[in-house]
């Protein structure tokens, strides 16, 4: 479909510029949507996709250009008025009010038709028909729902007023394959009932299951517009902007010993250098995992309960030196809760946790970090008022040779050399992760995916012996995800650190993990090689489902 020639053009953006303060995000964007169409709005991290949606619905005002909806100029129309005109946005990430019940969230979403009781009842019935699980949990607080159920509720809220244009930002973010498959069916049903849909997705594979036309953005500009199938044949556009170069750089620095950790050791003298293990060179071959070696992490009969609910139920697992272990399971299976217990953010109700041979069950998170455990979160926990360079430098702080404030105030040689060493390490990490262009940008101005890359750089600055990564590909563009796996393997080869990874992207996690552990209702239901676990009947039934298109979020698209 070519919207320029379609008489039923519903939405038209012409020459749209948008900025956040002094930072310009969009540059002359043209974007059209015809009535009854499903359009996939794709792009690299930080390309401006979500910003464009906010500009269309009036949350952010364009600085130049025009936005037309049903032939009416709405460029300067506030968000409440665009909603009344029939535009609805499902925001990416957290799109519900966590302290309100499901019923109250749905009621709040009907503010436009608050006086039309019959219409509200009809809309509510339609949403609960689309999402039967919400009907079962009407009295439950939204914050207590699983990630998939919260996405269902957010989408249901966006549909309560029967909008003509539904804009969905990050449909599959952080969701299990079974949930993604269900949501894809729901979106198709919404379209069948007459709504025009714009869907923003980091996974090209997921988005192209719905859309026949795709628009691809990079650095605030439209790079491609046309049939979705043609986009898959454009490797010059569908490429990793950050991590592809990072993987190559990691291989180079691993081979010549000039990585961030190596440079940092050079600055600390012979004694510190002798205390640390030699850096393994990147050979492209997975290291041999010694099953008889003392585990870096050992979890024995760990339990965690919330009221009468067992979130983690007698879990046993271990991670060997240089081993990568993946945790999989449906939303609410207990993966993140288990990682919170291991990292010390939750006090366990039973069992023991040993880190590098030391019992850390009763130790707080910072002492486990001193023991060389590093942890990422589903949402990148960064300082929004610091630049990328400053944020990574703060993460490096505990490795500074001199932290005396008087030496720093007087600029004594010890303090100067210590800060110089930090600068060298941070510069190397910025180059390694492909963040050079963002070096002086505030982290609060970065896209979700870019913050994930900065978060990973901060973790590497701590020189961990075991990495706990919670959905590292969440919010990261598909090609970056495909390059993230090789990068993690390079990091393991260069530093010798072990990893425990929670991930819903099956092609990525199965390609990097030595073992997978599948959870359901807080307990382990399968453990073994990726091939063994992903073919286990219980894992297929509870987690993967049978929709191959929903499972294959990254990698070559299957027919």
N, C-alpha and C positions, 0 to 999 in steps of 0.2 A: 504494500500500500504506500502511495506517495501522498502524504497529507497536503502538500502544496497544491495538488490538483483535485483534492477531495472537497466537495461542496459542504460536507458535514464536518468541517474542522471545528473541534471543540475547544482546544487550547492552542495558543500561539505565543511563543516568546521570540522577540526580535532584538538582537544586539544588547542582551542583558549583561550589565556589569554589576557586581556585588562586592561589598567590602565589609570587613569587621574592623572598625577603627581605621588605622592607616594601612592595614593589610588587605590588598585586593585579592579576591578569591575567584571571581568569574570575569571573563574577558570576552565581551561581545557574543554571548551564547544565543544561538537560534535553536528553538526546540518546539516541535509541533506534535499534536496528538489529535487524531481523528476520532469522532464519536464511535463508540463500540469497539475500540482497539485495545489491545494489551501491548504496551511498549516497555521494553527492558532498558533501563537507564543504568549503564555500566561504566566502569572506569577504574583508574588507579586510586590508591589511597591518597586522600587530600585533593582529589580532582575537582571537588565542588558539587558532587551529586546531591548530597543532603542540603547543601546551601541553596541549590536551585529549587528544590521542593519547598524550602522555607520561603523563598522569594515568591513563588507562585501562590502560596496560601496566605501571604501577608505577614508572616512572622518576622521577616527581615525585608526591608524596603530596598529595591534595586537603586543603585546610584545613577544608572543610565539604562536606556532601552525601554521596552514596553512588554507588558503581559496582557494578553487578551483572552477572555473566557466567554464563549458563546457570543462572540462579536462585540463584547463590552470591554473597555479598557479598565483593568483592575490593578494597574501598576502600583498605585498608592493606596489601595483599599486595605484597611486593617483586617486582621485575621478573623474576627467575629463576623464581619460582613462577607468575606469570601466563603466562610462556612455556610452562611445563609443562602448564598448563591449556588451551593451544591458541590463544594470542594472539601474533601476530607483527607486528613493526613494521619497515617499511623506512624508515629515516630520510631526511630531505631533505638534499640536498647530498652530502657525502662519506660513503658508507655502506660502504666497503670498507677493508681493511688494505693500504695501498699497497706495503709492503715484503714482502708475502707473495705467492706465486703464486696464480693462479686456483684451482688444485687445492687449495692450502692454505687459501684463504678458504672454499671449499665444505666442506672437511673440518672447519674450525673451527666452521662453522654447525651441525654435527651433534652439538654437545656434549650435547644432551638425550638422544640415542639412541646415545651412544658405544659401548655394549656390544652393539648390534644391527647386526652387520656386513651381514646380508642387507638390512635396511631401509635402511641407509646407501647401499649399492650401488644399490638400486632408486630411491631419492630422487635420487641423483646422476645416474643415467641419465635420469630424467624432466626434470631441470633442463637437462641438456645437449641433450636433445631439443627443449626449448622454445627454447634459445639455442644453435644450432649453432656460432656464432662463438666461444663460450667453449670448446667442445670443441677447436677449432683452436688455442686460445691457453692451454691448460691449464698449461703450464710457464712462462708469461710473468708477470712481476710485475704486480699489479693496478694499481699506480701508473703503468705504462707503457701502459695501455689508453686508448682514447679515452673521452670523456665518456659517449657512448652505451653503450659496452661496460661501463663501470663501473656504470652504472645497471642494465644487464642482470644483472651479477654481484650487485649489492646485492639486486635482486629475487629472483634465484635463491637467495641465501643465506637470505632470509626464507621461502622455500618448502621448505627442506630437511627440515623436521620435519612437513610437511603440516598446517599450522595450520588450525583451523576459522575463525578470524577473521584476515584479512590487512589491515593498515592501511598504506597507501602514501602517503608524504608527498612531494609535489612530483615526480610521475612524469616530467613533460616538462621539468624545469629544465635549461636550457642545451643542449637537444638539437635536432638537425636534424630537419626534417619527416619524412624517410624513417625515422629511428629512432623518432620518436613514433608513426608509423603502425604499425611493428612491435610496439612495446610495447603499444599499444592492443589489437592482436590477441592478444598473450600474456595480457593481463589478462582478456580475454573467455574465453580457453581455461581459465585458472585458475578462473574462476567456473563454467564449464561442468563442471569436474571436481569441484565441490562446495564450494568455499571461499566464505565470506561476505566481502565486500570493502568497506572504507571508504577512499575516495580523497580526499586533500587536493590541490587544484590551484589555482594562481593564474589559469590560463586557464579561464574558465567554458566556453568553446567546447569545449575538450578534455575536460573532466570530464563534460559533458553528452552526449558521444558514448557514454559507458559507463553512466551512472546514470539510472534512471527517477525517483529521488527525490533531492531536494537539501535541504541544511540550510545556511543562510547566516548567518554571524556578523559582528558589528561591535562593537568596543570591549568584547569579553569577554562578549557576550550574543547569544542567538539572535534574529535578526530575521525569519527566514523558515524555514518547514518545509513541504514539500509536493511535488507533482509538479515535476520538473525543468523541463518546458516552461513552467510558469507563472512560474518565476523570470525567464525572459527577457522577460516582459511587465511587470516591476516596475522601471521606471526610478528610482523613489524609493529602491530598495535597490541595484540595480546602477549605482552612480555612482562617480566618482572623488572620494575624500575629500581627498587631498593636492593632486593636480596640476591638477584642474579650476579651483580657485581660483587656483592659481599661474599658470596660463596667462592668466587674465583680468588678474591683477596685473601680469604681465610686459608685457601689451599696454599697460596704463595707464602703467607706469613708462617703457616705451620711448617712448611718445608724448610724455610731459611732461619727459623727461630726468631723472627722479628715481630711477633705478635704482641698484643697489648700486655699480656702477662709477662712475656719475655722482656719487653722493654722496661716494665716496672721492676723486675728483679735486678736488671742491670744497675738501676739507680739506687738499690738498697745495699749494695756491697756484697762481698764474697760470703759472709756468714749467712745472710738471708737467702742467698742463692743456693747455698749448700743444703739448707733445710728443706727445700721444696723439691718435689719429684721432677725428673727430667720430662721435658715436653715431648710427647710422642709425635713423630713426623706423620703427615698425612700421606697414606699410601693408597687410599681408595679401597682398602680391604678392611672389613670389620675386625676389631681386635678380638682375640680369643677370651671368652668369659670363663674364668676359673670357678667352677661350682664349689670347690673345696676351700676357696679363700674366705676369710672373714668378711661378712657382708658390710657394706657401707651403712645400710639401713636395715633394721630388723624390727618388724611389727608383730607382736605376739598377742593374740586373743583380745584385740582392742575393741572396746565397746563405747558407744556414745548414745545416750538417750535424751530425747526432748519430751518431757512428760512421760506418757506411756508408749511413745513411738521410738523404736530402735532405729536410729539413723545409720549407725555403724554397728554391726552385729557379729562379734567374735571373729574379726578379720585377722588373718595371718598372711603376711607377705614379706619378702626380702628383696633387696637390690644389691647385686654384687658389684665389685669395682668395675668401672667402665661399662656397666650394663645400662640399657635403656628399657624401662618397663612402662607399658601403657596401661592406663585405667580407662575402661569404657563402661557404658551403662546408660540407661535412659535418664531423662531429666528427673531428679529426685531420688536416684538410686543410692546416693551417699558418697559420691566421688569427692566433691569439694569438701564435704564434712570430714571425710577421712584425711584429706590433705591438711585441713585446718587442725586436726588432732595431731598429725605428725609434726607440723611446724610450730605447734604450741599455742595457737590462737584459740583453741578450745580445750578445756580440761577434760580428759577422758574419764569414763565411769568404771573402766576395768581394763586389764591388760598392761603390757609394758612396751616401751619404745626405746630402742638402742641406736645411737648414732656413732658410727666408727668405733664400736665396742664400748661406748659409754652410755649408761642408762640416763636418758634425758626426759623420762616420763614426767617429772615434776618441775622441769626447768622452763622458764619463760621463753618467748620467741627470740629475744635478743641474744640469749646465751646459746641457743641452738644455732643462731647465725654466726656467732663466734666460733662454733664448732664446724664451720664451713658448710652450713645448709643455707641455700638461697631459695626464695619462694616468689613466684609471680601470682597475680590474681586475675579473675575474669575481667575486671575493669582495671586498666593500668593505673596504679596508685602513684601519681606523679605530682610534683609541685607546680600548679598552674602559673604561678608568678615568676618562675625561673626559666631561663633559656635551656635549650637542649644541652649545651655544654655544661652549664652550671648544675643541672639535674644529675648528669652522669658523674660530675666531679663530687657532688655530695655523696653519691653512692660509693665512691672510692675512699671516703673519709677515714674509715677505720684502718686503712692500709698506709696512711701517711706516717712517715718516719718521725716527723715533728708536729705535735699538735699543741704546743705551748703558745698561749695567747700573747704573752709578753714578747716572745721571739717573733711572732707574726707582726705585732704592733711596731716593734723596732726594726723589722725587716732584717733580722740576723741571718747569717749564711745558712744555718740549719733549716730555718723556716723557708727561706727562698729556694733551697735545693729540693725540699720536700714538695713545695707547690709546683716546681718545675717538673718533677717526676709525675705528679698527678696530671699535669697538662699533657705530657707525652703520652700517657696511658689513655686519657680521654680522647685526644686527637686520633690515636690509632683505632679506638673503638668507633668513633664517628665515621672514620673512613671504612672500617670493616663492615658496618651496618648500612652504608650508603646514605648517611644522614648529613653529608657536607652542606647541602643546600638549606638545611634546617638548623644549622649550628647555633645561630643567634636568635631563633624564633622562640617565643614563649610556648611551653608545652600545652598551655591552656588554649592555644590557637591552632593546635594540630588536629588532624582527623583521628578517628578511632584507630585505624590501622597504623598510622604513623606513630601514635603513642605506644602501640604494642611493640614496635621496633625499638623505640627509646627505652621502654621497660626492659626489654631483653638486654640492651646494652648496659643498663644499670646493674642488672644481675651479674653479667660477665665482669663488671668492674670489681665485684667482690671476691673474685677468684674462688668460686665454690668448689667443693668436692662432690656435692650432690645438688642437682637442680630439681626443684619442684615446679613444674610448669602447668598452669591451669588454663587450658584452651588457648595456646599460643597463637593459633590461626584465627581466633575470634575477631571479626571486623577487618581482617586482612584480605586484600584482593586475591583472586584465585591464583594468578600467576606468581604472586609473592608466596602464597601457601605452597605451591609446587616447588618453589626454590627454598622454602624454609626447612624442609626435611633434609636436603643435602647440607644446608648450613649447620643444622644441629649436629649432624654426624661429624662435620668438620670441627665443630667446637669440642665434641667428645674426643676426637682424635688428637686435637691440639693440647687440650688441658687435662685429659684423662679423667674428667669428672663423670659421675653417674647421673642418670636422669630418671625422674618419674613424671610422666606426661599424661594429662587428661585432655582428650581430644575427640571431637565428633567427626572429623574428616578422616574417613577410613582409608583412602589411598595413601594419605600422608603418614598416618600413624602406623599402618601396617608395613610401610617401607622403611621405617627407622627403628622400630622396636625389636628387641631380642625376645621379649615375652609380653603377652597381654594378660591382664587380669580383668574379668568382667564381673560387675556388681549388679545385684538386683535386691531391692528392699534392704540395703545395708549389708548384705552378705555376698560372699564370693560364689558365683555359680559356674565359673569356668576359668581355667588358667593353663597357659601353654604358649606355644608359638603362635604368631598371628594367624597362620593358616588353620591351626587346630581350633582356636577360639572362635574365629569368624565363621567357621563351618559348624559350630556346636548348635544343636537344635534349640537349646534354651536361649542362647544369645540371639539367634535369628527370630525366635518368637517374641522375646521381650524387648529387643533393642533395634536390630537391623531392619526387620520386616522383609518384605519381598520386592519392594520397589527399587530396582537397581538404579534408576535415575536419581532417586533421593540419596542413595548411598554414595554414588560417585560424584562427590562435590568438586573434586579437583582431578587432574589427570586427563587423559584423552577421553573424549565424550563417547559413551557407548550408544549403540543404536537402540 
